[in-house]
């Protein structure tokens, strides 16, 4: 499968403002009124690594500039001044933008070790922050906006007593219901039908009350999905099904990318799934960075003129772009060589 990395990669890098001076990665991207908008995950420090969300725009999907010089979402806005807001995904339904986010109530610290994976540590905060195990659980939620700048909290999408991230809304209702992908870390074992963290799917009439999730896809290929899999990008509607990129993590914590096609009317049904990854770390910016090495982590994709733009975080350090004709990718998923 030929996926083309943009020659200007990485297209978005740290700097300019204090709140993004250390790292930018894992962006949400959407096209609105023929303009590309990117919501970036940023940090001004690795110790602690408190994350914010910033907003950029572009006419060509490659050269981005900031819309505003301050973050559009901070953990403080969500009630957690020592927390970290992470990994946005964005869709637009009718006239409203919906932002999925992951929120860690307390931010970790990262120290470079010179050996690739950094050392994590738990900062000491005043007033008892971080003293209880639940302070470190990642919760997921939805915010809404009419203009991509001003956001309001809508709901939590997952229980608060488990780690649950990679929550991703479908860009339209299906059979009158909102549809959400999830990746609950604790849903493993015989009771849940999977031995590793997996992709789940759930439904809601109102975005507030969510049905019990159903197992959608679990790790099948130990060579690149050994530790877990999870949803990556908001599903793209095609005439062959919902195209959904996902990530797999191998035994050495290398992040790669696979793809699913889900039934248009029943997204619990997998029409086709890649057995081999379609992207893996190859370039220097995908192998070396400030935080986790060997990471390709797509969180945004859009289609323009038949071309799928895949936006992905690299090594938790910068943002890169790859493209592929949408029809070619769908055909590959359906007819992958065995």
C-alpha positions, 0 to 999 in steps of 0.5 A, a space after each residue: 500500500 503506497 502512502 505518500 509522506 509529505 516532503 515538508 514533514 514534519 509540517 507542524 513543530 513546537 515553538 512560537 508560544 510558551 504553551 507549545 514551546 516543547 512539543 506539539 502532536 496528535 492533532 484533530 483536523 477538519 475541513 470547513 468552508 474549504 479551509 483546513 482547521 487543525 486542533 493541536 495537542 501541545 505542552 510548554 514543559 515535560 516536567 510536568 507535561 501539562 497539555 493544551 489544545 491550540 487552533 491552526 488554519 490552512 488553505 492547502 492542508 500543509 502550511 498552517 498558521 495559528 488562528 489565536 495566540 492562546 490555547 482554545 482548551 486547557 485542563 483548567 477550563 475542565 476543572 483540573 489545573 494540574 491536569 492534561 487535555 490530550 488527543 483531540 478528534 473533531 467532527 461536525 454534525 449539522 452546525 455544531 463541532 464536536 470535540 472528543 478529548 482525553 483528560 488526565 486529572 494529573 499530568 505526568 513528568 517525562 525525563 529523557 534517558 538517552 535510551 529512547 523511552 523516557 522515564 515517567 515520574 509523578 509530580 508532587 502537587 499541593 492540596 492533595 492532587 495526585 495522591 489517589 490512584 484515581 487522580 491518574 486515570 484518563 477520562 474521556 469527554 465531549 466539548 461543543 463549539 460553533 466556531 472552533 474557538 469557543 468550546 463548552 463542556 458537554 459530557 463525560 463519555 466514559 466511567 470515571 473509575 477506568 482508563 478510557 481514551 481513543 473516544 471518537 464520534 462518527 461524523 453523522 448519526 446512524 439509524 437515528 443514534 450517535 455512534 462512538 468508538 472507545 478503548 477502555 483499558 480495563 475491559 480485558 479478560 474472559 468476561 470481556 472477550 479480549 485479553 488485551 485492550 481493544 476497540 469498542 463501540 457504543 450508541 446514544 440518543 442524546 450524546 449524554 446517556 451511552 449504551 453499554 459498549 460492544 466489542 468491535 475489534 481486538 488484536 489479531 496480529 501479534 507481530 504488530 498488535 501485541 500490546 493493544 489496538 485502539 481507534 485513531 481517526 474519525 471514520 470516513 464515509 465511503 460507498 464501500 463502508 466506514 473507513 476507520 484507521 486504528 493503531 497497533 502497539 507491538 511488544 517493543 512499544 512501536 506504534 503502527 497503523 491499520 485500517 477497518 471498513 465498517 458496515 454503513 448501516 451496522 458499524 458493529 459489522 467489520 466488512 474488511 480489515 488489514 492484516 498487515 499494517 499500512 504505515 510504520 515508523 520509517 523516517 527520522 521524525 517518526 523514530 526519534 523525538 522528545 518523548 516516545 520513539 517509533 510512534 506514528 499516531 494518526 488522529 485526524 483525516 479529511 478527504 479533498 478531491 478524492 485524496 485522503 489526508 492523514 495527519 499524525 503525531 510523530 514520537 509525541 514531538 511534532 505533526 506530520 502529513 501523509 496522503 493516499 487516494 481514498 479509492 486506492 486505500 479502500 480497494 486495498 483493504 478489501 483486496 489485501 494480498 494474503 
